[in-house]
């Protein structure tokens, strides 16, 4: 049926155009469209023919591999961070579980534990008037636990910085909680640190400083977090490249 309909359509167009040319009205009255053969192809066939090149293009992963290799080369050549994670703050032992870094040490009869999850880092927004393209910086958030047989104090901390003023020597305490023996700190009562009495805030900061959680600890922790974040990102790119390959 397709070929019969197509031949009739072409024949009728030819006859009508010949009649118009004979009467001299071809350019004025006869604006007959050309035979549109593709429109006579069943729609399902047209769809499959149109999508074949797209399917073939999508099955080619070489462009993704190229992009991954370029990003790896760029990141490994970055000068802002060391290629290997830096040392942990003094007196602490370090353990790593995926994206989580745990620092721990003893102080008298207390266990001091610092837990930092790289997945909770916040990217520092670049300055709008900065003409240079600087590598992104990520602000870590972390938790300090000071445990004794009577329970534990838990401080939730982060870094408040802007691109104009960066103070790596002083982390910021956002919340503080107390959990009794065997109590999960996630369900313990938590209070906003900034709403405490000023004297109480100062004494809590002195309490942490006496345990080595001071300016040196703050800057070292930030540098370690930045190095680990960069190191893990490069490993992520390489793992994805090996997976796609």
VEXDRENPA-760960 format. One line per field, with one value per residue: x, y, z of N, C-alpha, C in turn; residue number from 1; residue in three letters. Coordinates in Angstrom, 1 decimal. Layout:
<bados>
neast = X:...;
nnorth = Y:...;
nup = Z:...;
caeast = X:...;
canorth = Y:...;
caup = Z:...;
ceast = X:...;
cnorth = Y:...;
cup = Z:...;
n = NUM:...;
res = ALA:...;
</bados>
This chain:
<bados>
neast = 0.8:2.0:3.8:2.0:0.4:2.4:3.3:0.9:0.6:2.9:2.4:0.0:0.9:2.7:1.0:-0.7:1.1:2.0:-0.3:-0.6:1.7:1.3:-0.8:0.4:0.3:1.9:3.7:2.1:-0.4:-0.1:1.2:2.2:3.0:6.1:6.4:6.3:8.0:9.2:7.2:5.4:6.4:5.9:5.3:6.5:8.7:10.1:10.8:12.5:14.6:15.6:16.6:18.7:21.4:21.7:21.6:23.9:25.8:25.5:26.4:29.1:31.8:34.1:34.4:33.7:35.7:37.9:37.3:37.5:40.2:41.4:40.6:41.8:44.5:44.6:43.9:46.0:48.0:47.6:48.6:47.9:47.3:48.8:49.8:49.5:47.8:48.2:50.0:48.4:47.0:49.2:50.0:47.7:46.2:45.4:42.7:41.1:38.1:36.7:35.2:35.4:37.2:39.0:40.3:42.1:43.0:44.4:43.8:44.7:42.3:40.5:39.0:39.7:38.1:37.9:35.8:35.5:33.8:34.2:32.2:30.5:31.5:31.6:31.5:33.5:32.3:33.5:35.1:33.3:34.6:37.0:39.4:40.9:41.0:40.7:41.4:38.7:37.7:37.1:35.1:35.5:33.3:33.1:33.2:33.8:34.4:34.5:35.2:34.3:34.0:31.6:30.1:29.8:31.0:30.0:31.0:29.9:31.4:32.8:34.1:33.9:34.2:35.2:36.0:37.4:38.4:40.1:40.3:42.1:43.0:41.2:38.6:35.0:32.6:29.5:27.4:26.7:26.6:25.5:25.9:24.8:26.2:26.3:24.4:23.1:24.6:23.2:20.5:20.6:20.1:20.8:22.4:22.5:25.6:26.3:24.4:24.9:26.0:28.4:30.7:30.6:30.9:33.6:35.0:34.5:35.9:38.5:38.6:38.8:41.1:43.1:43.3:44.6:43.2:43.5:44.7:46.8:46.0:43.6:44.3:46.0:44.2:42.4:44.1:44.8:42.2:41.7:43.7:43.0:40.5:41.1:42.8:41.0:39.2:40.7:41.2:38.6:38.0:39.8:38.9:36.3:37.1:38.4:36.3:34.5:36.0;
nnorth = -1.2:1.2:1.8:2.0:4.2:6.2:6.3:7.2:9.7:11.1:11.0:12.5:15.0:15.6:15.7:17.9:20.0:20.1:21.0:23.5:24.8:24.9:26.7:29.0:29.8:28.9:30.1:31.9:30.9:28.2:26.7:24.2:21.8:20.0:16.5:14.8:12.3:11.1:11.4:9.5:7.2:4.8:5.9:4.5:3.3:5.6:6.7:4.7:4.7:7.3:7.3:5.5:6.5:8.0:6.2:4.7:6.7:7.3:5.0:5.1:5.5:6.9:9.7:10.3:8.9:10.4:12.9:12.3:11.5:14.0:15.5:14.2:14.6:17.3:17.7:16.3:17.8:20.1:22.7:23.7:21.9:19.2:16.0:13.8:12.9:15.1:15.2:14.2:16.2:16.9:14.4:12.9:9.9:8.5:7.3:6.0:5.6:5.1:8.0:9.1:10.5:9.8:11.0:10.4:10.5:10.1:11.8:12.3:10.7:10.7:10.2:11.5:12.2:12.9:13.4:13.5:14.0:13.9:14.1:15.9:18.3:21.8:23.8:26.7:29.7:31.5:34.7:37.4:39.5:38.4:38.0:35.8:32.3:30.3:27.2:25.3:25.7:23.8:23.7:22.1:20.3:19.1:16.8:16.9:14.7:14.2:11.9:10.2:7.9:8.9:9.8:11.8:14.8:16.6:18.4:20.2:21.3:23.7:25.7:29.1:31.1:33.6:34.5:36.8:37.0:34.7:32.6:30.2:29.4:29.2:27.3:27.0:26.6:25.2:23.9:22.2:19.3:17.0:13.6:10.9:7.9:5.3:6.5:7.6:10.2:11.4:11.5:13.0:15.9:19.0:22.1:25.5:26.8:29.5:30.8:30.6:31.9:34.5:34.2:31.5:30.4:31.3:29.8:27.2:27.1:27.5:25.1:23.2:24.1:23.5:20.8:20.5:21.2:23.5:26.6:25.6:23.0:23.5:24.7:22.7:20.6:21.6:21.8:19.1:18.1:19.3:18.2:15.5:15.6:16.4:14.3:12.1:12.8:12.6:9.9:9.0:9.8:8.2:5.7:5.7:6.0:3.6:1.9:2.6:2.0;
nup = 0.0:0.7:-1.5:-3.6:-2.9:-2.7:-5.4:-6.7:-5.5:-6.4:-9.2:-9.5:-8.6:-10.7:-12.9:-12.3:-12.0:-14.6:-16.0:-14.8:-15.6:-18.3:-18.5:-17.8:-15.2:-13.2:-11.4:-10.1:-9.2:-8.6:-6.0:-5.3:-2.9:-2.6:-3.1:-0.1:0.8:3.1:5.1:4.5:5.6:8.0:11.4:13.5:12.3:11.5:14.0:15.0:13.2:13.6:16.1:16.2:15.6:18.0:20.1:19.5:19.9:22.6:23.7:23.7:25.7:25.7:25.8:28.4:29.8:28.9:30.0:32.7:32.9:32.3:34.4:36.6:36.0:36.2:39.0:40.3:39.6:41.1:43.2:45.6:47.6:49.4:47.9:49.5:52.5:55.3:58.5:61.6:64.3:67.1:69.6:69.1:67.9:64.7:62.9:60.0:58.3:55.5:54.5:56.9:59.6:62.5:65.4:68.3:71.8:75.1:78.2:81.3:83.1:81.1:77.9:74.8:71.9:68.5:65.8:62.4:59.5:56.1:54.2:55.3:54.9:54.0:51.2:50.7:49.7:46.8:46.6:45.2:43.8:43.1:40.8:40.1:39.5:42.0:43.6:45.1:48.5:51.4:54.3:57.2:59.4:62.7:65.5:69.0:71.5:75.0:77.2:80.2:83.0:84.1:82.1:79.1:77.5:74.7:72.0:69.2:66.3:64.0:61.2:60.8:58.2:55.8:52.4:52.6:55.1:56.9:59.6:60.7:63.1:65.0:65.8:65.7:68.2:68.0:69.2:72.4:74.3:76.9:77.7:79.5:81.2:78.9:77.4:74.2:72.4:70.4:71.2:73.4:75.5:73.8:73.7:72.3:71.8:71.6:72.9:75.6:78.8:78.8:80.4:80.9:78.4:77.8:79.8:79.0:76.6:77.6:79.0:76.9:75.7:77.7:77.3:75.0:72.7:71.0:69.4:67.7:67.3:66.0:63.5:62.4:62.2:60.2:58.0:57.7:57.1:54.6:53.0:53.1:52.0:49.3:48.6:48.8:46.8:44.4:44.4:44.2:41.6:40.1:40.8:39.7:37.0:36.5:36.9:34.8:32.6;
caeast = 0.0:2.9:4.3:0.9:0.0:3.5:3.3:-0.2:0.9:3.9:1.8:-0.9:1.6:3.3:-0.1:-1.2:2.1:2.1:-1.4:-0.4:2.8:0.7:-1.7:1.2:0.0:2.6:4.4:1.2:-1.5:0.2:2.3:2.0:4.2:6.8:6.1:7.1:8.0:9.4:6.0:4.6:7.0:5.3:5.9:7.4:10.0:10.9:11.4:13.7:15.7:16.1:17.3:19.8:22.7:21.8:22.0:25.3:26.6:25.5:27.1:30.5:32.2:35.4:34.4:33.7:37.1:38.8:37.0:38.0:41.7:41.8:40.4:42.8:45.8:44.5:44.0:47.3:49.0:47.3:49.7:47.3:47.3:49.8:49.2:49.3:47.3:49.2:50.0:47.4:47.5:50.2:49.4:46.5:46.3:44.4:42.2:40.3:37.1:36.0:35.3:35.4:38.5:38.8:41.5:41.9:44.1:44.1:44.2:44.4:41.3:39.6:39.3:39.3:37.8:37.5:35.3:35.4:33.2:34.4:31.0:29.7:32.2:30.8:32.4:33.6:32.0:34.6:34.8:32.7:35.5:38.3:39.6:41.6:40.3:41.4:40.8:37.7:38.1:36.0:35.1:35.1:32.6:33.5:32.6:34.7:33.8:35.4:34.5:34.8:33.0:30.4:29.4:30.7:30.7:30.1:31.0:29.8:32.3:33.0:34.9:33.2:35.2:34.9:37.2:38.2:39.1:40.2:41.0:42.2:43.6:40.1:37.4:33.8:31.7:28.1:26.5:27.3:25.6:26.1:25.3:25.2:26.8:25.5:23.4:23.5:24.6:22.2:19.2:20.9:19.8:21.8:22.1:23.3:26.8:26.4:23.4:25.4:26.5:29.7:31.7:30.6:31.6:35.0:35.5:34.4:37.0:39.7:38.6:39.3:42.5:43.9:43.4:45.3:42.3:43.8:44.9:47.6:45.1:42.6:44.9:46.4:43.0:41.9:45.0:44.6:41.0:41.8:44.5:42.3:39.4:41.7:43.3:39.9:38.6:41.5:40.9:37.2:38.1:40.5:38.0:35.3:37.7:38.6:34.9:33.9:36.9;
canorth = 0.0:2.3:2.1:2.5:5.6:7.0:6.5:8.0:11.0:11.7:11.1:13.6:16.2:15.8:16.1:19.2:21.0:20.3:21.8:24.9:25.4:25.2:27.9:30.2:30.3:28.1:30.9:32.8:30.2:26.9:26.6:22.9:21.3:18.8:15.2:14.5:10.9:10.6:11.4:8.3:6.1:4.6:6.7:3.7:3.2:6.9:6.8:3.8:5.2:8.6:7.1:4.6:7.2:8.5:5.0:4.4:7.8:7.2:3.8:5.4:6.1:7.4:11.1:10.3:8.6:11.6:13.9:11.8:11.6:15.4:16.0:13.6:15.3:18.7:17.6:15.8:18.9:21.2:23.1:24.2:20.9:18.1:14.9:12.8:13.6:15.6:14.6:14.6:17.0:16.2:13.5:12.1:8.8:8.7:6.1:6.4:4.7:5.8:9.5:9.5:10.5:9.8:11.3:10.0:10.5:10.1:13.0:11.8:9.6:11.0:9.8:12.6:11.7:13.9:12.7:14.4:13.4:14.7:14.3:17.0:19.6:22.9:24.6:28.1:30.5:32.4:36.1:37.9:40.4:37.8:37.8:34.6:31.1:29.6:25.9:25.5:25.4:23.2:24.0:20.9:20.3:17.9:16.6:16.6:14.0:14.0:10.8:9.7:7.0:9.6:10.3:12.5:16.1:16.5:19.7:20.2:22.4:24.0:26.9:30.2:31.9:34.2:34.6:38.0:36.8:33.3:32.4:28.8:29.1:29.2:26.7:27.6:25.7:25.6:23.2:21.4:18.4:16.0:12.3:10.1:6.6:4.5:7.3:8.1:11.7:11.9:11.8:13.8:17.3:19.8:23.6:26.3:27.3:30.9:31.4:30.4:33.0:34.7:33.6:30.0:30.2:31.4:28.7:26.0:27.3:27.2:23.7:22.5:24.5:22.7:19.4:20.5:21.5:24.9:27.2:24.8:21.9:24.0:24.9:21.4:19.8:22.2:21.4:17.7:17.8:19.7:17.2:14.3:15.8:16.4:12.9:11.2:13.2:12.1:8.5:8.8:10.0:7.1:4.5:5.8:5.7:2.1:1.3:2.9:1.4;
caup = 0.0:0.8:-2.8:-4.5:-2.4:-3.1:-6.9:-7.1:-5.1:-7.4:-10.5:-9.4:-8.5:-12.0:-13.9:-11.9:-12.3:-16.1:-16.3:-14.4:-16.5:-19.7:-18.5:-17.4:-13.8:-12.2:-10.4:-9.4:-8.5:-8.2:-5.1:-4.7:-2.1:-3.2:-2.5:1.1:0.9:4.5:5.9:4.3:6.3:9.3:12.5:14.3:11.6:11.5:15.3:15.2:12.4:14.1:17.4:16.1:15.9:19.4:20.9:19.2:20.5:24.0:24.2:23.6:27.0:25.6:26.2:29.9:30.1:28.6:31.0:34.0:32.9:32.4:35.8:37.4:35.7:36.8:40.4:40.7:39.4:42.0:44.1:46.9:48.7:49.3:47.3:50.5:53.7:56.2:59.8:62.5:65.4:68.0:70.7:68.7:67.0:63.7:62.1:58.8:57.8:54.3:54.5:58.3:60.2:63.9:66.2:69.7:72.8:76.5:79.0:82.6:83.1:80.0:76.5:73.9:70.6:67.5:64.6:61.3:58.3:54.9:53.5:55.9:54.6:53.3:50.3:51.0:48.5:46.4:46.6:43.9:43.1:43.0:39.4:39.9:39.7:43.0:43.9:46.1:49.9:52.1:55.7:57.9:60.7:63.4:66.9:70.0:72.7:76.1:77.9:81.5:83.5:84.5:80.9:78.1:77.0:73.2:71.4:67.8:65.9:62.6:60.9:60.2:57.5:54.5:51.6:52.9:56.4:57.3:60.8:60.9:64.4:66.0:65.3:66.3:68.8:67.7:70.2:73.4:74.9:77.9:77.6:80.7:80.8:78.0:76.6:72.9:72.4:69.4:71.8:74.6:75.3:73.2:73.8:71.5:72.6:71.5:73.8:77.0:79.4:78.2:81.2:80.7:77.1:78.0:80.6:78.2:75.7:78.4:79.3:75.7:75.5:78.6:76.8:73.7:71.6:71.0:68.1:66.9:66.9:65.0:62.1:61.9:61.8:59.0:56.9:57.5:56.4:53.3:52.3:53.0:51.0:48.0:48.3:48.5:45.5:43.3:44.5:43.7:40.1:39.6:41.0:38.7:35.7:36.4:36.8:33.5:31.6;
ceast = 0.9:3.3:3.2:0.6:1.1:3.5:2.1:0.0:1.8:3.2:0.8:-0.2:2.2:2.2:-0.5:-0.2:2.2:0.9:-1.2:0.7:2.2:-0.2:-0.9:1.0:0.8:3.2:3.4:0.2:-1.1:1.4:2.2:3.2:4.8:6.4:6.9:7.1:8.3:8.2:5.1:5.2:6.3:6.0:6.9:8.7:10.8:11.5:12.6:14.9:16.4:16.9:18.5:21.1:22.8:22.2:23.5:26.2:26.7:26.2:28.7:31.0:33.5:35.5:34.4:35.1:38.0:38.6:37.6:39.6:42.1:41.7:41.4:44.2:45.7:44.6:45.3:48.3:48.7:48.4:49.2:47.4:48.4:49.0:48.9:48.7:48.4:49.1:48.8:47.9:48.3:49.4:48.2:46.9:45.2:44.0:41.2:39.3:36.3:36.3:35.3:36.8:38.3:40.2:41.2:43.1:43.6:44.6:43.7:43.5:40.3:40.0:38.8:39.2:37.3:37.1:35.0:34.9:33.4:33.2:30.1:30.5:31.4:31.8:32.3:33.3:33.1:34.1:34.3:33.7:36.9:38.5:40.3:40.7:41.1:40.7:39.8:38.2:36.9:36.2:34.7:34.2:33.0:32.9:33.7:34.0:34.9:34.7:35.2:33.7:31.6:29.5:30.4:30.1:30.9:29.9:30.9:30.5:32.4:33.9:34.0:34.2:34.5:36.1:38.0:39.0:39.0:41.0:41.0:42.6:42.4:38.9:36.2:33.0:30.2:27.1:27.3:26.2:26.3:25.2:25.8:25.8:25.8:24.5:23.9:23.5:23.6:20.8:19.4:20.5:21.0:21.4:23.0:24.4:26.8:25.4:23.8:25.9:28.0:30.8:31.8:31.2:33.1:35.6:35.5:35.6:38.3:39.8:39.1:40.7:43.5:44.1:44.0:44.5:42.4:44.0:45.7:46.8:44.2:43.2:45.4:45.3:42.4:42.8:44.9:43.3:41.0:42.6:43.8:41.1:40.0:42.2:42.1:39.2:39.3:41.2:39.6:37.3:38.7:39.6:36.9:35.9:37.9:37.3:34.4:34.7:36.5;
cnorth = 1.3:2.8:2.6:3.9:6.6:7.3:7.4:9.5:11.8:11.9:12.3:14.9:16.6:16.3:17.6:20.3:21.2:21.2:23.3:25.6:25.8:26.4:29.1:30.7:29.6:28.9:31.7:32.0:28.9:26.8:25.2:22.4:20.1:17.6:15.0:13.0:10.4:10.5:10.2:7.1:6.0:5.3:5.8:3.5:4.4:7.0:6.0:4.2:6.4:8.3:6.2:5.3:7.6:7.3:4.7:5.4:7.6:6.0:4.0:6.1:6.8:8.9:11.2:9.9:9.7:12.6:13.5:11.9:13.1:15.9:15.5:14.3:16.7:18.7:17.2:16.9:20.2:21.5:23.5:23.2:19.8:16.9:13.8:13.6:14.0:14.9:15.1:15.5:16.2:15.5:12.7:11.0:8.9:7.4:6.7:5.3:5.3:7.3:10.0:9.4:10.6:10.0:11.0:10.1:10.4:11.3:12.6:10.6:9.8:10.5:11.0:12.1:12.8:13.2:13.7:13.7:14.3:15.0:15.4:18.3:20.5:23.7:26.1:28.9:31.4:33.8:36.6:38.7:39.8:37.4:36.4:33.4:30.2:28.2:26.1:25.1:24.8:23.3:22.7:21.2:19.0:17.9:16.2:15.9:13.8:13.1:10.5:8.7:7.6:10.0:11.0:13.9:16.0:18.0:19.5:21.5:22.6:25.2:27.9:31.1:32.5:34.2:35.8:37.8:35.4:33.1:30.9:28.4:29.0:28.5:27.2:26.5:26.1:25.1:22.4:20.5:17.5:14.7:11.5:8.7:5.8:5.2:7.7:9.6:12.2:12.2:12.6:15.2:18.1:21.3:24.4:27.0:28.8:31.6:31.2:31.8:33.2:34.1:32.1:29.6:30.2:30.3:27.4:26.0:27.0:25.7:22.9:22.8:23.7:21.3:19.4:20.8:23.1:25.4:26.3:23.6:22.3:24.1:23.6:20.6:20.3:21.7:19.9:17.4:18.2:18.7:15.9:14.4:15.7:15.0:12.0:11.5:12.6:10.6:8.1:8.9:8.7:5.8:4.5:5.5:4.2:1.4:1.4:2.2:0.0;
cup = 0.0:-0.6:-3.7:-4.2:-2.9:-4.6:-7.3:-6.7:-6.0:-8.7:-10.5:-9.4:-9.9:-13.0:-13.6:-12.2:-13.8:-16.5:-16.0:-15.3:-17.8:-19.6:-18.1:-16.0:-12.8:-11.1:-9.5:-8.5:-8.0:-7.3:-4.4:-4.0:-2.8:-2.4:-1.3:1.4:2.3:5.3:5.7:5.0:7.6:10.5:13.3:13.7:11.6:12.9:15.5:14.4:13.0:15.4:17.3:16.3:17.3:20.3:20.7:19.9:22.0:24.5:24.1:24.8:26.9:26.0:27.7:30.4:30.0:29.6:32.4:34.0:33.0:33.8:36.8:37.2:36.4:38.3:41.0:40.5:40.3:43.0:45.5:48.0:48.4:48.6:48.3:51.8:54.7:57.6:60.6:63.6:66.4:69.2:70.3:67.8:66.0:63.1:61.1:58.4:56.7:54.4:56.0:58.9:61.7:64.6:67.7:70.6:74.2:77.2:80.4:82.5:82.0:78.7:75.6:72.5:69.7:66.2:63.6:60.0:57.1:54.1:54.1:55.7:53.8:52.5:50.6:49.7:48.1:46.4:45.2:43.1:42.9:41.5:39.1:40.2:40.7:43.2:45.1:47.5:50.6:53.6:56.4:59.1:61.4:64.8:67.8:71.2:73.8:77.1:79.2:82.0:83.8:83.3:79.9:77.7:75.5:72.7:69.8:67.3:64.4:62.4:60.3:59.5:56.3:53.7:52.0:54.2:56.8:58.5:61.1:62.3:65.4:65.4:66.2:66.9:68.6:68.7:71.2:74.0:76.0:77.8:78.8:80.2:80.0:77.2:75.3:72.9:71.4:70.0:73.1:74.4:74.8:73.3:72.8:72.3:72.6:72.5:75.3:77.5:78.9:79.0:81.1:79.4:77.2:78.8:79.9:77.2:76.4:78.7:78.1:75.5:76.4:78.1:75.4:72.5:71.5:69.5:67.2:66.4:65.8:63.6:61.6:61.4:60.4:57.8:56.6:56.7:54.9:52.4:52.1:51.9:49.6:47.6:48.0:47.2:44.4:43.3:43.9:42.1:39.5:39.7:39.9:37.3:35.5:36.2:35.4:32.4:31.4;
n = 1:2:3:4:5:6:7:8:9:10:11:12:13:14:15:16:17:18:19:20:21:22:23:24:25:26:27:28:29:30:31:32:33:34:35:36:37:38:39:40:41:42:43:44:45:46:47:48:49:50:51:52:53:54:55:56:57:58:59:60:61:62:63:64:65:66:67:68:69:70:71:72:73:74:75:76:77:78:79:80:81:82:83:84:85:86:87:88:89:90:91:92:93:94:95:96:97:98:99:100:101:102:103:104:105:106:107:108:109:110:111:112:113:114:115:116:117:118:119:120:121:122:123:124:125:126:127:128:129:130:131:132:133:134:135:136:137:138:139:140:141:142:143:144:145:146:147:148:149:150:151:152:153:154:155:156:157:158:159:160:161:162:163:164:165:166:167:168:169:170:171:172:173:174:175:176:177:178:179:180:181:182:183:184:185:186:187:188:189:190:191:192:193:194:195:196:197:198:199:200:201:202:203:204:205:206:207:208:209:210:211:212:213:214:215:216:217:218:219:220:221:222:223:224:225:226:227:228:229:230:231:232:233:234:235:236:237:238:239:240:241:242:243:244:245;
res = UNK:UNK:UNK:UNK:UNK:UNK:UNK:UNK:UNK:UNK:UNK:UNK:UNK:UNK:UNK:UNK:UNK:UNK:UNK:UNK:UNK:UNK:UNK:UNK:UNK:UNK:UNK:UNK:UNK:UNK:UNK:UNK:UNK:UNK:UNK:UNK:UNK:UNK:UNK:UNK:UNK:UNK:UNK:UNK:UNK:UNK:UNK:UNK:UNK:UNK:UNK:UNK:UNK:UNK:UNK:UNK:UNK:UNK:UNK:UNK:UNK:UNK:UNK:UNK:UNK:UNK:UNK:UNK:UNK:UNK:UNK:UNK:UNK:UNK:UNK:UNK:UNK:UNK:UNK:UNK:UNK:UNK:UNK:UNK:UNK:UNK:UNK:UNK:UNK:UNK:UNK:UNK:UNK:UNK:UNK:UNK:UNK:UNK:UNK:UNK:UNK:UNK:UNK:UNK:UNK:UNK:UNK:UNK:UNK:UNK:UNK:UNK:UNK:UNK:UNK:UNK:UNK:UNK:UNK:UNK:UNK:UNK:UNK:UNK:UNK:UNK:UNK:UNK:UNK:UNK:UNK:UNK:UNK:UNK:UNK:UNK:UNK:UNK:UNK:UNK:UNK:UNK:UNK:UNK:UNK:UNK:UNK:UNK:UNK:UNK:UNK:UNK:UNK:UNK:UNK:UNK:UNK:UNK:UNK:UNK:UNK:UNK:UNK:UNK:UNK:UNK:UNK:UNK:UNK:UNK:UNK:UNK:UNK:UNK:UNK:UNK:UNK:UNK:UNK:UNK:UNK:UNK:UNK:UNK:UNK:UNK:UNK:UNK:UNK:UNK:UNK:UNK:UNK:UNK:UNK:UNK:UNK:UNK:UNK:UNK:UNK:UNK:UNK:UNK:UNK:UNK:UNK:UNK:UNK:UNK:UNK:UNK:UNK:UNK:UNK:UNK:UNK:UNK:UNK:UNK:UNK:UNK:UNK:UNK:UNK:UNK:UNK:UNK:UNK:UNK:UNK:UNK:UNK:UNK:UNK:UNK:UNK:UNK:UNK:UNK:UNK:UNK:UNK:UNK:UNK;
</bados>
